[in-house]
Amino acid sequence: MPITYRQTRSVTRKQILDLYKANEWSSANKPTQLRNGLLNSHTLITAWDGSQLVGLGNALSDGHLVAYFPHLLVHPHYQRQGIAKKSYNAS
C-alpha cells in the first residue's frame, strides 16, 4: 500500500504515542502536552500506511517569515524509504 500524506488534526493520542515510543522519543512521557503541542502547531503533516500513522512533521511559524520544524519522525520500520523527504502540497 502506498504511503499517503495528510495535513490533518485527526490523529489520536494512541497513534501519536505509538509513533513516538517506537522512536524512543522522551516526548512520549508527556502524552497530553505532546498531543496538544502537535495539534496546536501552525502546520502538522502526517504520513500513513493505511490507518497506521508512520510519520509526522510539524511547524511552528509566525505565518510570515519564520518557521521552525521541531518534530520530524518516521516509524523505524518505515525509515530509509524517503517518507520524510517527500514534499506535500495542500492544494
Residue frames relative to the residue before (quaternion, step in Angstrom):
aa qw qx qy qz dx dy dz
M 1.0000 0.0000 0.0000 0.0000 0.00 0.00 0.00
P 0.4348 -0.7077 0.4833 0.2768 3.62 -0.83 0.88
I 0.5114 -0.6135 0.5072 0.3238 3.54 -1.22 0.58
T 0.1393 -0.7760 0.6107 0.0739 3.57 -0.95 0.92
Y 0.2687 -0.7605 0.5777 0.1257 3.53 -1.18 0.67
R 0.0210 -0.8027 0.5958 -0.0163 3.55 -1.01 0.84
Q 0.2593 -0.6746 0.6579 0.2119 3.50 -1.24 0.57
T 0.2711 0.7814 -0.4933 0.2694 3.54 0.00 1.33
R 0.3040 -0.7064 0.6032 0.2116 3.51 -1.29 0.42
S 0.5245 0.6360 -0.3980 0.4024 3.59 1.33 0.06
V 0.3991 0.6550 -0.5260 0.3674 3.52 0.37 1.31
T 0.3867 -0.7576 0.4810 0.2126 3.56 -0.80 0.99
R 0.6567 -0.4941 0.4000 0.4057 3.51 -1.29 0.36
K 0.6527 0.5214 -0.3151 0.4502 3.60 0.94 -0.89
Q 0.6437 0.5181 -0.3287 0.4573 3.60 0.92 -0.85
I 0.6523 0.5085 -0.3049 0.4723 3.57 0.96 -0.89
L 0.6915 0.4872 -0.2885 0.4486 3.57 0.80 -1.01
D 0.6179 0.5432 -0.3508 0.4474 3.60 0.97 -0.78
L 0.6717 0.4954 -0.2948 0.4653 3.59 0.94 -0.89
Y 0.6966 0.4728 -0.2787 0.4621 3.59 0.86 -0.93
K 0.6486 0.5023 -0.3202 0.4738 3.60 1.02 -0.73
A 0.6211 0.5446 -0.3425 0.4476 3.59 1.01 -0.76
N 0.7229 0.4032 -0.2217 0.5154 3.58 1.15 -0.68
E 0.3924 -0.7559 0.4364 0.2903 3.56 1.37 0.03
W 0.3010 0.7397 -0.5363 0.2734 3.56 0.98 0.86
S 0.4884 -0.6908 0.4555 0.2770 3.58 -0.87 0.96
S 0.4956 0.6586 -0.4273 0.3716 3.61 1.19 -0.31
A 0.5738 0.6023 -0.3719 0.4119 3.60 1.17 -0.53
N 0.6014 0.5720 -0.3529 0.4320 3.59 1.22 -0.37
K 0.7221 0.3054 -0.2045 0.5860 3.59 1.31 -0.15
P 0.0832 -0.8784 0.4664 0.0631 3.59 0.68 1.11
T 0.6630 0.4993 -0.3259 0.4528 3.61 0.90 -0.78
Q 0.6763 0.4803 -0.2921 0.4760 3.57 0.89 -0.92
L 0.6244 0.5455 -0.3364 0.4466 3.59 1.02 -0.78
R 0.6983 0.4594 -0.2839 0.4698 3.58 0.73 -1.01
N 0.6581 0.5044 -0.3197 0.4585 3.60 0.88 -0.87
G 0.6467 0.5229 -0.3180 0.4552 3.57 0.98 -0.82
L 0.6726 0.4904 -0.2976 0.4675 3.57 0.91 -0.89
L 0.7084 0.4719 -0.2739 0.4478 3.58 0.84 -0.96
N 0.7110 0.4156 -0.2594 0.5044 3.58 1.19 -0.41
S 0.3833 0.7089 -0.4914 0.3304 3.58 1.25 0.29
H 0.6211 -0.5237 0.4206 0.4038 3.55 -1.22 0.42
T 0.7916 -0.0066 0.0428 0.6095 3.57 0.97 -0.92
L 0.0258 -0.7648 0.6437 0.0081 3.55 -1.09 0.79
I 0.0593 -0.7818 0.6207 -0.0053 3.56 -0.66 1.17
T 0.1107 -0.8039 0.5834 0.0334 3.56 -0.86 0.97
A 0.2432 -0.7399 0.6107 0.1433 3.55 -1.24 0.61
W 0.1047 -0.8270 0.5521 -0.0184 3.56 -0.85 1.05
D 0.1476 -0.7001 0.6883 0.1193 3.49 -1.25 0.69
G 0.7732 -0.1347 0.0345 0.6187 3.55 0.08 1.30
S 0.7833 -0.2608 0.2133 0.5224 3.59 -0.63 -1.13
Q 0.5680 0.5952 -0.3873 0.4159 3.60 1.27 0.10
L 0.3720 -0.6977 0.5738 0.2134 3.52 -0.89 1.04
V 0.0520 -0.8339 0.5494 -0.0089 3.59 -0.56 1.15
G 0.8122 0.0057 -0.0214 0.5829 3.58 1.24 -0.07
L 0.0343 0.7895 -0.6127 -0.0077 3.52 -1.28 0.32
G 0.0489 -0.7526 0.6549 0.0486 3.48 -1.36 0.40
N 0.0861 -0.8008 0.5904 0.0525 3.54 -1.03 0.73
A 0.2201 -0.7638 0.5956 0.1157 3.52 -1.28 0.50
L 0.1793 -0.7086 0.6718 0.1197 3.50 -1.18 0.77
S 0.0740 0.8285 -0.5416 0.1220 3.56 -0.69 1.06
D 0.4373 -0.6485 0.5447 0.3024 3.53 -1.28 0.41
G 0.5158 -0.6796 0.3864 0.3505 3.56 1.31 -0.01
H 0.7391 0.3861 -0.2196 0.5063 3.58 1.27 0.00
L 0.8533 0.0356 0.0364 0.5189 3.57 0.59 -1.14
V 0.8006 0.3103 -0.1192 0.4986 3.55 0.95 -0.86
A 0.0334 0.7631 -0.6448 0.0266 3.56 -1.04 0.88
Y 0.1129 -0.7656 0.6322 0.0367 3.52 -1.04 0.87
F 0.1982 -0.7930 0.5704 0.0808 3.57 -0.86 0.99
P 0.1203 -0.8624 0.4878 0.0616 3.61 0.17 1.23
H 0.8055 0.1689 -0.0782 0.5626 3.61 1.00 -0.69
L 0.1584 0.7235 -0.6616 0.1172 3.51 -0.98 0.99
L 0.2337 0.7887 -0.5378 0.1847 3.56 -0.38 1.17
V 0.1815 -0.7490 0.6338 0.0667 3.49 -1.27 0.70
H 0.5644 -0.5967 0.4482 0.3529 3.56 -1.01 0.84
P 0.5828 -0.6271 0.3818 0.3482 3.62 -0.88 0.88
H 0.6588 0.5143 -0.3211 0.4454 3.63 1.01 -0.68
Y 0.7236 0.4096 -0.2252 0.5078 3.59 1.26 -0.33
Q 0.4549 0.6983 -0.4492 0.3219 3.58 1.25 0.00
R 0.7945 0.2977 -0.2607 0.4606 3.53 -1.31 0.53
Q 0.5549 0.5681 -0.4116 0.4472 3.54 1.16 0.69
G 0.5638 -0.6351 0.3644 0.3820 3.58 1.29 0.12
I 0.3231 0.7825 -0.4863 0.2163 3.59 1.24 0.21
A 0.7247 0.4326 -0.2522 0.4733 3.61 0.85 -0.91
K 0.6282 0.5470 -0.3332 0.4418 3.61 1.23 -0.22
K 0.5364 0.6489 -0.4078 0.3534 3.59 1.16 -0.44
S 0.3353 -0.7049 0.5787 0.2362 3.54 -1.07 0.65
Y 0.2352 -0.7681 0.5851 0.1114 3.54 -1.12 0.71
N 0.1016 -0.7748 0.6229 0.0360 3.53 -0.88 0.98
A 0.3178 -0.7967 0.4906 0.1537 3.57 -0.48 1.23
S 0.5379 0.6551 -0.4133 0.3326 3.63 1.15 -0.16
